[in-house]
Amino acid sequence: MSVKTNGTERTAALPRLLMTAALCALALVAAAALSSCGGGQAKSTVAVTLESQAGTGYQWTYVASPDDVFKETGHDTKADESKAGGTVTDTFTFQAQKGTGDGDASITFLLERPWLNAEEDEDVKTVQYVFKVSDDKNVTLSYANGENAPDPVIS
């Protein structure tokens, strides 16, 4: 739409403003739709990386409680082979299988010599993670307990 003023033809500003407002509104509606259907996916995978010393006989084991909330989906071990007795890095990966309702789920890691029972092994190291898992399997860390407990990666 054009308007003549003082002999000069100009395009009316109102239709351009309306078109800009309509496009902005459409962009906001599209962004809201995307965030409600997949843009905010649940973070249901937990990865914990722990270190130990090679050659000591100590290994990381874990106990999940309750045992049906998390399922181990991976365990990767890497050793520093540049020197004998170097660092061993274990990464445990878990997938949430169900929600915890009003309760918690924990994964407790033990650095132990598995062939000894707990009474015989005085140097067992414990790292515990406590999580809330929503019905849509979204995992959040409630707290971590243990000497130098590394932060888990939740994705």
C-alpha positions in Angstrom: 0.0 0.0 0.0 1.4 3.4 -0.9 0.5 6.9 0.1 1.3 10.1 -1.7 2.4 13.0 0.4 3.7 16.3 -1.0 3.9 14.7 -4.4 6.2 11.8 -3.1 4.9 8.3 -3.1 5.8 6.4 0.1 5.0 2.9 1.3 2.7 2.9 4.3 4.4 1.8 7.5 1.4 0.1 9.1 1.4 -3.0 6.8 5.1 -3.5 7.3 4.7 -3.2 11.1 1.8 -5.7 11.0 3.8 -8.2 8.9 6.8 -7.9 11.3 4.5 -8.4 14.3 2.9 -11.5 12.7 6.3 -13.0 11.9 7.5 -12.4 15.5 4.3 -14.0 16.9 4.8 -17.0 14.5 8.4 -17.4 15.7 7.4 -17.4 19.3 4.6 -20.0 18.7 7.1 -22.2 16.8 9.7 -22.0 19.6 7.1 -22.9 22.3 5.9 -25.8 20.2 9.5 -27.1 19.8 10.3 -26.9 23.5 7.2 -28.7 24.5 7.7 -31.7 22.2 11.3 -32.8 22.3 13.3 -29.6 22.8 13.5 -30.4 26.5 14.3 -34.1 26.5 14.8 -35.9 29.8 18.4 -36.4 31.0 18.3 -40.1 31.7 22.0 -41.2 31.3 24.5 -41.0 34.2 28.3 -41.5 33.7 30.6 -41.7 36.6 34.4 -41.7 36.2 36.6 -43.0 39.0 40.3 -43.4 39.3 42.5 -46.1 41.0 46.1 -47.3 40.9 47.2 -50.2 38.7 48.9 -53.1 40.3 47.3 -52.7 43.7 44.6 -55.4 43.2 41.9 -52.8 44.0 38.9 -52.6 41.6 35.8 -50.4 41.4 32.6 -52.3 42.0 29.1 -50.9 42.6 25.7 -51.6 44.1 22.6 -49.8 42.8 19.6 -49.5 45.1 16.9 -50.1 44.3 18.3 -52.4 41.7 15.6 -51.8 39.1 16.0 -48.0 38.7 19.4 -47.9 36.9 20.8 -50.3 34.3 24.5 -50.4 33.5 24.9 -49.7 29.8 28.7 -49.4 29.7 31.9 -49.8 31.6 35.2 -48.5 30.0 38.6 -49.0 31.6 41.7 -47.1 30.5 45.1 -47.5 32.0 48.0 -45.0 31.9 50.5 -47.3 30.3 53.4 -44.8 30.4 54.5 -46.2 33.8 54.0 -49.3 35.9 51.4 -48.8 38.6 49.9 -45.8 36.8 46.4 -44.5 37.0 43.5 -46.6 35.9 40.3 -44.7 34.9 37.0 -46.5 35.0 33.9 -44.9 33.5 30.5 -46.5 34.4 27.5 -45.5 32.4 23.9 -46.1 33.5 20.5 -45.5 32.0 17.4 -44.7 34.1 14.8 -47.4 33.7 12.0 -46.0 35.8 11.2 -43.2 38.1 11.7 -43.2 41.9 8.4 -41.5 42.8 9.0 -39.7 46.1 12.1 -41.8 46.9 15.7 -41.8 45.9 18.0 -44.1 44.0 21.6 -44.6 44.9 24.7 -46.0 43.2 27.4 -46.8 45.7 30.9 -47.5 44.3 33.5 -49.5 46.3 37.2 -49.5 45.6 38.0 -52.9 47.0 39.9 -56.1 46.5 37.0 -58.3 45.4 38.5 -61.6 46.7 38.5 -60.3 50.3 35.4 -59.8 52.4 34.7 -56.3 53.9 36.0 -57.3 57.3 39.4 -58.4 55.9 39.8 -55.3 53.7 40.4 -52.2 55.8 41.2 -49.9 52.9 37.9 -50.0 51.1 37.1 -46.6 49.6 33.4 -45.7 49.1 31.8 -43.1 46.8 28.0 -42.8 46.9 25.6 -40.9 44.6 22.0 -40.3 45.4 19.6 -39.3 42.6 16.0 -38.4 42.0 14.5 -39.9 38.9 11.2 -38.5 37.7 8.5 -40.5 36.0 9.8 -39.4 32.6 13.3 -40.8 33.7 14.8 -37.3 34.1 17.8 -37.8 36.5 19.0 -35.1 38.9 21.7 -35.5 41.5 20.6 -35.0 45.1 24.1 -35.4 46.6 27.4 -37.2 46.4 29.3 -38.6 49.4 32.8 -39.8 49.6 36.4 -38.7 49.5 36.9 -36.5 46.4 33.7 -37.8 44.8 33.8 -36.6 41.2 30.7 -35.0 39.7 28.7 -37.5 37.6 27.9 -36.4 34.0 24.1 -36.5 33.5 22.9 -36.3 29.9 
